[in-house]
Amino acid sequence: MTITSEKHTHNNRITTALLLAAGTGSRLFPITKDAPKCLTLVSEKSMLERLVTNLKDQGFTRLVIVTGYKQECIVDFLGNQTDGLSIEYVHSPLYKTTNNIYSLWMARNNIKEPFVLIESDLVLDTSLLSNMVYPDRMAVAKMQPWLNGTTVTINAQNKVMQFQPGTTEPYTETRYKTVNIYSFSLESWQEITKKLNQYIEAGNVNAYYETVFTTLVAEKTLAFEAVSFDEKPWYEVDTILDLAEAEKLFPVAAEEEVTYALY
């Protein structure tokens, strides 16, 4: 999937990331009994450490993290600065009774610039973020039997046409799985914030933020260019089985194995 938009310059490259890490990670219990899901180790390195390394490698300078469950573990692990990446925290006290739509809404006052939204349970090859550092893009992967959840359809120009909720019913068109990485221009974020306010004021705190994106895309007030994540490894870790699959895709580096053998 090639990128077809206008020529990009360093000037519109995004340097702010928002990481959602408030959930309890109950499907990974007992691993998550004493620490949040994002600190789960994948081949001896936590998902959070991997994501932060990816962001630094891509030139990000600001990271905002929405925390909830065991927030102190994340703060202790990262602090407020790491190799030129400043880190800020937004705590969601209602993490036990709300979903990611609420976490995204919690960040509305902290982010006033273009940014990349990332879920904290993703493990991915750093280079996959290269095409996500420009506004109004959405990471997708061609639907596979092992994938589930929200999908989208895409036109010949790589524009996202429609969101579909997860289904086990058969369908004929080519669908793409959402990878839960999005980039937004400031204009798009303002539209999203307005819609988020409506949902939260109506008490819809248990929805997924895709509900908002679905509505705005249908209303044509939000547009995404699709970026394929099919070429390089990535995995979303929700369960113990997911963790095992992620470790197959991201084994311990050979040089690290040599180092361990020496001690």
N, C-alpha and C positions, 0 to 999 in steps of 0.2 A: 504494500500500500504506500504509494508515494505522496509526499506532501505537495499540494498544488497551490498553496496560497502565495501572496506576494513575497518578494525578497525580504529576508529578515536581517536586521542589523542588531548590533550589540545594544542599541538604545532601548529596544522593546523586549529584551530578554528579562524574564522574571527572576527575581532573587529572593522572594519571600515564599515560604512554604507553611502550610497549615496541616498539622498532623492530629488526627482524631484518635485518642487513646484512653477513653473514659470507661469502656466496658469492662465487665467482670471476667470475660473469657471463660464462662462456665463450661463450655464444651471441651475445654482443655484441662479441666480439673482431673487429678489433683496437682498438675504442674502449676496451675495458677492459684493455688491455695495461699501462697505467701508473697506473690508478686504479680503485677499486671501482665496480661498476655504478651505485650510487646517486648517484655524482657525474657520471653521463652527463647532458649538456645536452639539455633538451627546449625548443626555441625560446629558446635562450640562457640558460636558467636550469636548474640541476641539479635532478634529482628530489628530492634530499635537501633542498636549499634550499626547494623548493616545499612539501614535507611539514612541515618545521619551521615555516615561515610559517603553514601551515594550523593546526598545533597551537597556536601562539601566538595566532592569531586566535580559536581556540575556548576560550581560557582555561586551557590546560594549563600546569602549573608544573614538572613533572618529566619528563624524557625519559631512558630507559635504552636504550642501543644495544648490541646484540650484534655485535661486529666480528670479522673474520677476515682475509680477503684485503685487503692494502694498508691495514691499519687506521690507519696513521699519517696517511694522506691525509684520513680522516674526522675524526680528532682535530685535525689542523692546520686543517681547514676550519671546524669548529664550536667548538672549545675546550670550556670547562666551563660557560659561562653566556651566554645571549643574550636580552636584553629580558625578564627575569623568568622565563625557562625554564632551569632547572638541567639540566645534561647529564652523565650518567655512562656509563662504558663497561665492558662485560664482553667480554673477548677470548676467542674460541674457537680455541685452537691447532690443533684437529683439523678445521678448516674444509674442507680438501681431501678428506677421507675421510668426512665426515658430511653429513647433510641437516638440514632446518630443525627436525626433532624434537629434535635435539641442541642447536641454538641456543636453542630455547625452554627446554629443560632447564637450560642454562647460566645462565639468569636466575632460577632458582628461589629463590636465596638473596638476591637483590637486590630482589625485589618482594614486599611483604607487605601490599598494599592493592589495592583494585579498580583495574583498568587497562584500557587499550585496546591491543590487539596489532595492529601494522601491518607489512606487508611493505614493504621500502624501494624496490621497483621499481614503485610505483603513482604515477600522476599523476591528481589529482582536483580537482574544484571544492571549495573550502573548505566550502561549505554542506552538502556531503554528510556531513560529520562531525557535524553538529548533532544528529542522532538517534542517534549512536553513543556519546555521552558519558554514557550511563546503563548500568548493568550488564546483562550476559547478553544481548547482542544480536549479530547477525551480519549483515554486509552481503552482499546478494545482488543479482543481476541476472538477468532472464529469459533463458533460454538462447537464444543466437543462433548462426547457422551459423559465425561467425568465432571463437566461443568454444570452449574445450576444457578438460578437467580435471574436478575434483570438482564434483558437483552435489548439490542437496538437494531434497526435496519438502517442501511447506508446507501446513498445514491452513488452514481458514477463519479461524482466530484468529491467523494469522501465526506460528504456532509451527513450528519446524523438526522434522519428523517422522523424517527418515531422510537419511543421507548415501549417495551412490552414487559409486563410482570412475568416472573418465572412461571413456567407451565410444563406439565408432562404430556400435554396434548400434541399431536403431530402438527407440523406446519411446513409449508412448501418453500417459502422465501429463505434466502440466506440471512441468518441472524448472527449477531456478534455479542459476545459476553462483555459486560462492563467490568473493567479491571479495578475500578474504584480509585483512579487517578484522573483528576480534572485540572485544567488551568482556566483562569478567568481574567478577563479584562475588568477594569474598575466599573465600566458600564454594566457588564453582566452581573457583577457582584451586587451592584445596587438594585438591579431587578430581582435577584435572588433574595436579597435581604428583605425587600418589600413583601415578597410572597412568604418567606419564613415567618415574618411578623404576623401575617394573617393566620397561618397554621397554628403558631404557638398561642396566639390570643384566643383561638377557637378551641384550645385544649388538645390539639393533635400532636402531643409530645412523643408518641410512641411510633410515629411513622418513620420511614427511611427518607433521607434527603432526595433520593431519586424521584420521589413523588412530586417534589417541587420542580425538579428538572423536567420531568415528564410533562407537567402542565405548561411550563414556560416554553418548551420546544414546540408543543402543540399550538400555543398561542403565537408562536413565531417572535417572541420577545427574547429568546435565548437560542443561540446557534453554536453547534460544536463541529469542529473538523476532527474526523476520526484518525487516530494514530494506532497502527497495528503493533501489537506486542507478540505476534506469532513467531518472529524470527529468533528471539533470544529467550532464555529461561526466566520464568516468574512463577510464583505460587502464592495462593491465599491460604493462610493457615487458620483453620477454625477448629479442627479436631486432631486427635492423636494420629489418626490415619493420614491427615493432611501433612502433619509434621514429618512423618516417615517419608512421604513423597517429596517434600521440600528438601529433605536431607539427601535424597538421591540426586536431585537437580543441582544442589549446592554442597558437594562433598568438602571435607576438610582439604585445604590446599596442600599439594604435594610437598612444598617447601616447609610447611608447618609440620608435616609428618616427620620429615627428616630431622627437624629441630627437636621434636619430642623424642626421637630415637636416640639422640645424643645424650639425653639426661637420664 
